[in-house]
Amino acid sequence: MASAFSEKIILSVGGSLVVPNGDIDTEFLSKFNTFIRDQIAAYPNRQFFLVIGGGGTARHYRDAGKAVIGELDAEDLDWLGIHATRLNAHLVRTIFRDIAHPHIIEHYETIRKAEERVVVASGWKPGWSTDYDAVLLCEDYGAKTVVNLSNIEKVYDKDPKNNPDAKPIDHMTWEEFRALVGDEWSPGMNAPFDPIAAKKAQELGVKVIVLNGKNLENVDHALKGEEFVGTTIE
């Protein structure tokens, strides 16, 4: 696909950064706004695809449904999460309104010819998270890397919240990562990268970098190919 931009950067922006506990983190969004604008000013060849997660918004709606009727089925849980990503994505597109593509990518059957510097995307269908959608953008637009911004610095060999002896990992293969997270998706699951997305990324030969999105200086190092704190999966 011909484009004016030689470097397409796919950022999977975790909802935990945008809406960590149900309240919108305007401090993060302000810093992220400055970061992206500084990036496109410094690197005219870069085009950013921002895939926005659901975060606390999704959890609140899921919890509300469960409080009223008890258990919800997986498809309904996923749809609540998807609509939360779309609301969050609309907020992010509003922030970048002057430089962003006018339409959010919500349906991934269509490849948009987007000549704007920023393209915002959201969730699509039940069965996976926005991580999978980020990988689909790699397939559609010819990118080979997803930078996954979340609230963790690295992937660990086990959940560090429940295991004080959990060890961080700097580099791992897709085989090693998939052995760690399994092959099944469940709505709202807590994994560094969605298992369905991991399978697709391995098939496409896409590299994923997992790092803490709040440390934007560190994100800049990763984008430059410099030394950074995080986990590389390939």
SESE-763957 format. One record per residue (C-alpha): chain; z, x, y; residue in three letters; residue number from 1. Coordinates in steps of 0.25 Angstrom, whole numbers, plus 5000, padded with zeros to 4 digits. Layout:
% residues N
<node ch="A" z="Z" x="X" y="Y" aa="ALA" i="NUM"/>
...
***
This chain:
% residues 234
<node ch="A" z="5000" x="5000" y="5000" aa="MET" i="1"/>
<node ch="A" z="4995" x="5006" y="5013" aa="ALA" i="2"/>
<node ch="A" z="5006" x="5008" y="5023" aa="SER" i="3"/>
<node ch="A" z="5009" x="5015" y="5036" aa="ALA" i="4"/>
<node ch="A" z="5022" x="5021" y="5031" aa="PHE" i="5"/>
<node ch="A" z="5022" x="5032" y="5020" aa="SER" i="6"/>
<node ch="A" z="5036" x="5031" y="5017" aa="GLU" i="7"/>
<node ch="A" z="5042" x="5017" y="5012" aa="LYS" i="8"/>
<node ch="A" z="5057" x="5017" y="5011" aa="ILE" i="9"/>
<node ch="A" z="5063" x="5007" y="5003" aa="ILE" i="10"/>
<node ch="A" z="5078" x="5004" y="5006" aa="LEU" i="11"/>
<node ch="A" z="5086" x="4995" y="4997" aa="SER" i="12"/>
<node ch="A" z="5097" x="4991" y="5007" aa="VAL" i="13"/>
<node ch="A" z="5109" x="4985" y="4999" aa="GLY" i="14"/>
<node ch="A" z="5115" x="4972" y="5004" aa="GLY" i="15"/>
<node ch="A" z="5128" x="4980" y="5004" aa="SER" i="16"/>
<node ch="A" z="5124" x="4987" y="5016" aa="LEU" i="17"/>
<node ch="A" z="5119" x="4975" y="5024" aa="VAL" i="18"/>
<node ch="A" z="5129" x="4964" y="5020" aa="VAL" i="19"/>
<node ch="A" z="5140" x="4972" y="5013" aa="PRO" i="20"/>
<node ch="A" z="5151" x="4961" y="5012" aa="ASN" i="21"/>
<node ch="A" z="5144" x="4949" y="5017" aa="GLY" i="22"/>
<node ch="A" z="5144" x="4954" y="5031" aa="ASP" i="23"/>
<node ch="A" z="5132" x="4961" y="5037" aa="ILE" i="24"/>
<node ch="A" z="5134" x="4975" y="5040" aa="ASP" i="25"/>
<node ch="A" z="5128" x="4976" y="5054" aa="THR" i="26"/>
<node ch="A" z="5133" x="4991" y="5055" aa="GLU" i="27"/>
<node ch="A" z="5125" x="4995" y="5043" aa="PHE" i="28"/>
<node ch="A" z="5113" x="4987" y="5048" aa="LEU" i="29"/>
<node ch="A" z="5113" x="4993" y="5062" aa="SER" i="30"/>
<node ch="A" z="5113" x="5007" y="5056" aa="LYS" i="31"/>
<node ch="A" z="5102" x="5004" y="5046" aa="PHE" i="32"/>
<node ch="A" z="5094" x="4998" y="5057" aa="ASN" i="33"/>
<node ch="A" z="5095" x="5011" y="5065" aa="THR" i="34"/>
<node ch="A" z="5093" x="5019" y="5052" aa="PHE" i="35"/>
<node ch="A" z="5080" x="5012" y="5049" aa="ILE" i="36"/>
<node ch="A" z="5074" x="5013" y="5063" aa="ARG" i="37"/>
<node ch="A" z="5078" x="5028" y="5064" aa="ASP" i="38"/>
<node ch="A" z="5070" x="5030" y="5051" aa="GLN" i="39"/>
<node ch="A" z="5058" x="5023" y="5055" aa="ILE" i="40"/>
<node ch="A" z="5058" x="5030" y="5068" aa="ALA" i="41"/>
<node ch="A" z="5059" x="5044" y="5061" aa="ALA" i="42"/>
<node ch="A" z="5050" x="5041" y="5050" aa="TYR" i="43"/>
<node ch="A" z="5037" x="5034" y="5054" aa="PRO" i="44"/>
<node ch="A" z="5032" x="5034" y="5040" aa="ASN" i="45"/>
<node ch="A" z="5044" x="5026" y="5034" aa="ARG" i="46"/>
<node ch="A" z="5044" x="5011" y="5031" aa="GLN" i="47"/>
<node ch="A" z="5057" x="5005" y="5026" aa="PHE" i="48"/>
<node ch="A" z="5059" x="4994" y="5016" aa="PHE" i="49"/>
<node ch="A" z="5073" x="4988" y="5017" aa="LEU" i="50"/>
<node ch="A" z="5077" x="4980" y="5005" aa="VAL" i="51"/>
<node ch="A" z="5090" x="4972" y="5009" aa="ILE" i="52"/>
<node ch="A" z="5100" x="4968" y="4999" aa="GLY" i="53"/>
<node ch="A" z="5110" x="4956" y="4999" aa="GLY" i="54"/>
<node ch="A" z="5124" x="4962" y="5000" aa="GLY" i="55"/>
<node ch="A" z="5136" x="4954" y="5003" aa="GLY" i="56"/>
<node ch="A" z="5127" x="4942" y="5007" aa="THR" i="57"/>
<node ch="A" z="5122" x="4940" y="4993" aa="ALA" i="58"/>
<node ch="A" z="5136" x="4942" y="4987" aa="ARG" i="59"/>
<node ch="A" z="5141" x="4931" y="4997" aa="HIS" i="60"/>
<node ch="A" z="5131" x="4921" y="4993" aa="TYR" i="61"/>
<node ch="A" z="5132" x="4924" y="4978" aa="ARG" i="62"/>
<node ch="A" z="5148" x="4922" y="4979" aa="ASP" i="63"/>
<node ch="A" z="5146" x="4909" y="4987" aa="ALA" i="64"/>
<node ch="A" z="5137" x="4903" y="4976" aa="GLY" i="65"/>
<node ch="A" z="5147" x="4908" y="4965" aa="LYS" i="66"/>
<node ch="A" z="5159" x="4902" y="4973" aa="ALA" i="67"/>
<node ch="A" z="5152" x="4888" y="4973" aa="VAL" i="68"/>
<node ch="A" z="5146" x="4887" y="4959" aa="ILE" i="69"/>
<node ch="A" z="5151" x="4898" y="4951" aa="GLY" i="70"/>
<node ch="A" z="5141" x="4908" y="4945" aa="GLU" i="71"/>
<node ch="A" z="5127" x="4909" y="4950" aa="LEU" i="72"/>
<node ch="A" z="5115" x="4913" y="4941" aa="ASP" i="73"/>
<node ch="A" z="5109" x="4926" y="4943" aa="ALA" i="74"/>
<node ch="A" z="5096" x="4921" y="4950" aa="GLU" i="75"/>
<node ch="A" z="5104" x="4913" y="4961" aa="ASP" i="76"/>
<node ch="A" z="5113" x="4925" y="4963" aa="LEU" i="77"/>
<node ch="A" z="5100" x="4934" y="4965" aa="ASP" i="78"/>
<node ch="A" z="5094" x="4924" y="4975" aa="TRP" i="79"/>
<node ch="A" z="5106" x="4924" y="4983" aa="LEU" i="80"/>
<node ch="A" z="5106" x="4939" y="4984" aa="GLY" i="81"/>
<node ch="A" z="5091" x="4939" y="4987" aa="ILE" i="82"/>
<node ch="A" z="5093" x="4929" y="4999" aa="HIS" i="83"/>
<node ch="A" z="5104" x="4938" y="5004" aa="ALA" i="84"/>
<node ch="A" z="5095" x="4950" y="5004" aa="THR" i="85"/>
<node ch="A" z="5085" x="4942" y="5011" aa="ARG" i="86"/>
<node ch="A" z="5095" x="4938" y="5022" aa="LEU" i="87"/>
<node ch="A" z="5099" x="4952" y="5023" aa="ASN" i="88"/>
<node ch="A" z="5085" x="4957" y="5024" aa="ALA" i="89"/>
<node ch="A" z="5082" x="4948" y="5035" aa="HIS" i="90"/>
<node ch="A" z="5093" x="4953" y="5043" aa="LEU" i="91"/>
<node ch="A" z="5088" x="4968" y="5041" aa="VAL" i="92"/>
<node ch="A" z="5074" x="4964" y="5044" aa="ARG" i="93"/>
<node ch="A" z="5079" x="4957" y="5057" aa="THR" i="94"/>
<node ch="A" z="5086" x="4971" y="5061" aa="ILE" i="95"/>
<node ch="A" z="5072" x="4978" y="5059" aa="PHE" i="96"/>
<node ch="A" z="5064" x="4966" y="5064" aa="ARG" i="97"/>
<node ch="A" z="5056" x="4975" y="5074" aa="ASP" i="98"/>
<node ch="A" z="5052" x="4985" y="5063" aa="ILE" i="99"/>
<node ch="A" z="5052" x="4977" y="5051" aa="ALA" i="100"/>
<node ch="A" z="5042" x="4969" y="5043" aa="HIS" i="101"/>
<node ch="A" z="5043" x="4954" y="5047" aa="PRO" i="102"/>
<node ch="A" z="5045" x="4949" y="5033" aa="HIS" i="103"/>
<node ch="A" z="5056" x="4953" y="5023" aa="ILE" i="104"/>
<node ch="A" z="5051" x="4957" y="5009" aa="ILE" i="105"/>
<node ch="A" z="5057" x="4946" y="5000" aa="GLU" i="106"/>
<node ch="A" z="5045" x="4944" y="4990" aa="HIS" i="107"/>
<node ch="A" z="5040" x="4957" y="4983" aa="TYR" i="108"/>
<node ch="A" z="5027" x="4952" y="4977" aa="GLU" i="109"/>
<node ch="A" z="5021" x="4955" y="4991" aa="THR" i="110"/>
<node ch="A" z="5019" x="4968" y="4996" aa="ILE" i="111"/>
<node ch="A" z="5020" x="4967" y="5012" aa="ARG" i="112"/>
<node ch="A" z="5012" x="4976" y="5020" aa="LYS" i="113"/>
<node ch="A" z="5023" x="4980" y="5029" aa="ALA" i="114"/>
<node ch="A" z="5020" x="4989" y="5041" aa="GLU" i="115"/>
<node ch="A" z="5033" x="4988" y="5047" aa="GLU" i="116"/>
<node ch="A" z="5043" x="5000" y="5046" aa="ARG" i="117"/>
<node ch="A" z="5054" x="4991" y="5040" aa="VAL" i="118"/>
<node ch="A" z="5052" x="4981" y="5029" aa="VAL" i="119"/>
<node ch="A" z="5064" x="4973" y="5024" aa="VAL" i="120"/>
<node ch="A" z="5065" x="4967" y="5010" aa="ALA" i="121"/>
<node ch="A" z="5075" x="4958" y="5003" aa="SER" i="122"/>
<node ch="A" z="5078" x="4953" y="4989" aa="GLY" i="123"/>
<node ch="A" z="5067" x="4946" y="4981" aa="TRP" i="124"/>
<node ch="A" z="5070" x="4939" y="4967" aa="LYS" i="125"/>
<node ch="A" z="5082" x="4937" y="4958" aa="PRO" i="126"/>
<node ch="A" z="5084" x="4948" y="4947" aa="GLY" i="127"/>
<node ch="A" z="5086" x="4961" y="4956" aa="TRP" i="128"/>
<node ch="A" z="5091" x="4966" y="4969" aa="SER" i="129"/>
<node ch="A" z="5084" x="4971" y="4981" aa="THR" i="130"/>
<node ch="A" z="5084" x="4985" y="4975" aa="ASP" i="131"/>
<node ch="A" z="5073" x="4980" y="4966" aa="TYR" i="132"/>
<node ch="A" z="5065" x="4974" y="4978" aa="ASP" i="133"/>
<node ch="A" z="5067" x="4988" y="4984" aa="ALA" i="134"/>
<node ch="A" z="5060" x="4994" y="4972" aa="VAL" i="135"/>
<node ch="A" z="5049" x="4984" y="4973" aa="LEU" i="136"/>
<node ch="A" z="5046" x="4988" y="4987" aa="LEU" i="137"/>
<node ch="A" z="5044" x="5002" y="4981" aa="CYS" i="138"/>
<node ch="A" z="5034" x="4997" y="4972" aa="GLU" i="139"/>
<node ch="A" z="5027" x="4989" y="4983" aa="ASP" i="140"/>
<node ch="A" z="5027" x="4999" y="4994" aa="TYR" i="141"/>
<node ch="A" z="5026" x="5012" y="4986" aa="GLY" i="142"/>
<node ch="A" z="5040" x="5018" y="4989" aa="ALA" i="143"/>
<node ch="A" z="5047" x="5026" y="4979" aa="LYS" i="144"/>
<node ch="A" z="5061" x="5026" y="4983" aa="THR" i="145"/>
<node ch="A" z="5071" x="5015" y="4986" aa="VAL" i="146"/>
<node ch="A" z="5083" x="5019" y="4995" aa="VAL" i="147"/>
<node ch="A" z="5095" x="5010" y="4990" aa="ASN" i="148"/>
<node ch="A" z="5105" x="5008" y="5001" aa="LEU" i="149"/>
<node ch="A" z="5118" x="5003" y="4997" aa="SER" i="150"/>
<node ch="A" z="5133" x="5004" y="4999" aa="ASN" i="151"/>
<node ch="A" z="5134" x="5016" y="4988" aa="ILE" i="152"/>
<node ch="A" z="5131" x="5030" y="4990" aa="GLU" i="153"/>
<node ch="A" z="5126" x="5033" y="4976" aa="LYS" i="154"/>
<node ch="A" z="5125" x="5027" y="4962" aa="VAL" i="155"/>
<node ch="A" z="5137" x="5030" y="4953" aa="TYR" i="156"/>
<node ch="A" z="5137" x="5031" y="4938" aa="ASP" i="157"/>
<node ch="A" z="5146" x="5019" y="4938" aa="LYS" i="158"/>
<node ch="A" z="5152" x="5009" y="4948" aa="ASP" i="159"/>
<node ch="A" z="5161" x="5017" y="4958" aa="PRO" i="160"/>
<node ch="A" z="5168" x="5005" y="4962" aa="LYS" i="161"/>
<node ch="A" z="5174" x="5003" y="4948" aa="ASN" i="162"/>
<node ch="A" z="5173" x="5018" y="4943" aa="ASN" i="163"/>
<node ch="A" z="5180" x="5028" y="4952" aa="PRO" i="164"/>
<node ch="A" z="5174" x="5039" y="4943" aa="ASP" i="165"/>
<node ch="A" z="5159" x="5034" y="4946" aa="ALA" i="166"/>
<node ch="A" z="5150" x="5046" y="4949" aa="LYS" i="167"/>
<node ch="A" z="5139" x="5045" y="4959" aa="PRO" i="168"/>
<node ch="A" z="5125" x="5049" y="4955" aa="ILE" i="169"/>
<node ch="A" z="5115" x="5056" y="4964" aa="ASP" i="170"/>
<node ch="A" z="5102" x="5055" y="4955" aa="HIS" i="171"/>
<node ch="A" z="5099" x="5047" y="4943" aa="MET" i="172"/>
<node ch="A" z="5087" x="5042" y="4935" aa="THR" i="173"/>
<node ch="A" z="5083" x="5027" y="4934" aa="TRP" i="174"/>
<node ch="A" z="5087" x="5028" y="4920" aa="GLU" i="175"/>
<node ch="A" z="5101" x="5032" y="4923" aa="GLU" i="176"/>
<node ch="A" z="5102" x="5022" y="4934" aa="PHE" i="177"/>
<node ch="A" z="5098" x="5011" y="4926" aa="ARG" i="178"/>
<node ch="A" z="5107" x="5015" y="4915" aa="ALA" i="179"/>
<node ch="A" z="5118" x="5013" y="4925" aa="LEU" i="180"/>
<node ch="A" z="5115" x="5000" y="4931" aa="VAL" i="181"/>
<node ch="A" z="5108" x="4993" y="4919" aa="GLY" i="182"/>
<node ch="A" z="5095" x="4984" y="4919" aa="ASP" i="183"/>
<node ch="A" z="5100" x="4971" y="4924" aa="GLU" i="184"/>
<node ch="A" z="5102" x="4965" y="4938" aa="TRP" i="185"/>
<node ch="A" z="5113" x="4955" y="4941" aa="SER" i="186"/>
<node ch="A" z="5114" x="4948" y="4955" aa="PRO" i="187"/>
<node ch="A" z="5123" x="4956" y="4964" aa="GLY" i="188"/>
<node ch="A" z="5125" x="4968" y="4954" aa="MET" i="189"/>
<node ch="A" z="5131" x="4980" y="4960" aa="ASN" i="190"/>
<node ch="A" z="5121" x="4992" y="4956" aa="ALA" i="191"/>
<node ch="A" z="5116" x="5003" y="4965" aa="PRO" i="192"/>
<node ch="A" z="5102" x="4999" y="4962" aa="PHE" i="193"/>
<node ch="A" z="5097" x="4986" y="4955" aa="ASP" i="194"/>
<node ch="A" z="5094" x="4988" y="4940" aa="PRO" i="195"/>
<node ch="A" z="5081" x="4980" y="4941" aa="ILE" i="196"/>
<node ch="A" z="5077" x="4988" y="4953" aa="ALA" i="197"/>
<node ch="A" z="5081" x="5001" y="4945" aa="ALA" i="198"/>
<node ch="A" z="5071" x="4997" y="4934" aa="LYS" i="199"/>
<node ch="A" z="5060" x="4995" y="4944" aa="LYS" i="200"/>
<node ch="A" z="5063" x="5007" y="4952" aa="ALA" i="201"/>
<node ch="A" z="5062" x="5016" y="4939" aa="GLN" i="202"/>
<node ch="A" z="5049" x="5009" y="4935" aa="GLU" i="203"/>
<node ch="A" z="5043" x="5012" y="4948" aa="LEU" i="204"/>
<node ch="A" z="5049" x="5026" y="4950" aa="GLY" i="205"/>
<node ch="A" z="5056" x="5022" y="4962" aa="VAL" i="206"/>
<node ch="A" z="5068" x="5031" y="4967" aa="LYS" i="207"/>
<node ch="A" z="5080" x="5024" y="4972" aa="VAL" i="208"/>
<node ch="A" z="5091" x="5031" y="4981" aa="ILE" i="209"/>
<node ch="A" z="5104" x="5024" y="4982" aa="VAL" i="210"/>
<node ch="A" z="5113" x="5027" y="4994" aa="LEU" i="211"/>
<node ch="A" z="5123" x="5022" y="5003" aa="ASN" i="212"/>
<node ch="A" z="5115" x="5014" y="5014" aa="GLY" i="213"/>
<node ch="A" z="5126" x="5015" y="5024" aa="LYS" i="214"/>
<node ch="A" z="5124" x="5030" y="5025" aa="ASN" i="215"/>
<node ch="A" z="5111" x="5030" y="5032" aa="LEU" i="216"/>
<node ch="A" z="5110" x="5045" y="5035" aa="GLU" i="217"/>
<node ch="A" z="5111" x="5047" y="5020" aa="ASN" i="218"/>
<node ch="A" z="5099" x="5037" y="5018" aa="VAL" i="219"/>
<node ch="A" z="5091" x="5045" y="5028" aa="ASP" i="220"/>
<node ch="A" z="5094" x="5057" y="5020" aa="HIS" i="221"/>
<node ch="A" z="5089" x="5050" y="5008" aa="ALA" i="222"/>
<node ch="A" z="5076" x="5045" y="5015" aa="LEU" i="223"/>
<node ch="A" z="5073" x="5059" y="5020" aa="LYS" i="224"/>
<node ch="A" z="5074" x="5065" y="5006" aa="GLY" i="225"/>
<node ch="A" z="5087" x="5073" y="5010" aa="GLU" i="226"/>
<node ch="A" z="5100" x="5074" y="5002" aa="GLU" i="227"/>
<node ch="A" z="5108" x="5061" y="5002" aa="PHE" i="228"/>
<node ch="A" z="5119" x="5054" y="4996" aa="VAL" i="229"/>
<node ch="A" z="5115" x="5044" y="4985" aa="GLY" i="230"/>
<node ch="A" z="5108" x="5042" y="4972" aa="THR" i="231"/>
<node ch="A" z="5094" x="5044" y="4968" aa="THR" i="232"/>
<node ch="A" z="5088" x="5036" y="4956" aa="ILE" i="233"/>
<node ch="A" z="5074" x="5039" y="4951" aa="GLU" i="234"/>
***
